[in-house]
Amino acid sequence: MIGAVNSKKITSSSAAHVALLDQFIRLTQDTIVEQDDAFIRDSLVDLLSNLRSERADYAEIIGASALNRAV
């Protein structure tokens, strides 16, 4: 029972992180398009890569948590 509750909390928390990361990813993408300075654009592209990687990690947590609840 405790494991199921913790799993739901982890899933909810991860989903909140994904939603925020999605917003930040969109903002970063929009800023890249508007950026004229190549150095800043490259820096933002690096940031975007890190954000996408972090989002993938949270998505994996959500998937693993859902799988654990199903077992």
Secondary structure, 3 states (H helix, E strand, C coil): CHHHHHHHHHHHHHHHHHHHHHHHHHHHHHHHHHCCCHHHHHHHHHHHHHHHHHHHHHHHHHHHHHHHHHC
